Amino acid sequence: MEDDEQKKPPKNQYIIGADLEEHSVEALEELVNDLRTEIERIEKAITKKGAGLKAAESLFKK
């Protein structure tokens, strides 16, 4: 297997930092939407974990 083949992501997958020239405009737009959805999911997890941390801190400060 050539080095270039090893570096290429599987079809329809994106790797951060990968060459964008290999993707169509439609695929890149879909990727942007998927990433926005994932960012929202991660931000919700951060908020949830932050609330749990605050609750735990207030419990131990008593």
N, C-alpha and C positions, 0 to 999 in steps of 0.2 A: 504494500500500500504506500502511495506517495505521501510526502509530508502535507501537501495541500489537501489531499483527501481526508487526512486525519484531522485537520483543523476545521473543515467545513461542518457546520451543524447539520443534523438530519433535516430532510426536507420539511418545510413549514415550521421549523423551530428557529428561534433567534437566540444568539449568545451575545451578552453585553460586550460591546467593543468589536463585534464582528463587522465585516465589510458590508456596508449597506447597498452596494451596487448589485449584489446578488439577489436582492429582493425587489419585487414589483411595487409600484406605488400603492396598489390595493393591499398588498401584504403589509407594507409599512404602516398604512392607515389603520389596519386591523391590529397591528402590534401596538400602536399608540393607544388605541381604545382598550386593549387588554392590559397594558401597563397602567393606564389611569384607573381601571377597575381594581387592579392589584394594589396600587398605591392607596386607594380608599380603604381597602380591606386591611392593609397594614396599619394605616392611621387609626382605624377603629380598634385594632388589637393594642396599639400603643396607648390609646385613651383608656381602654379597659384595664390594661396592666397598670397604668398610672393611677387609676382610681383604687385598685387593689393595694398598691404600694402606699398610697395616702392613708387608706383605712388601717393598714398594718402599722404604719408609723404612729398614727394617732392612738392606737390601742396600746402601744408600748410606751408612749409618753406619759400615760396616766400614772 
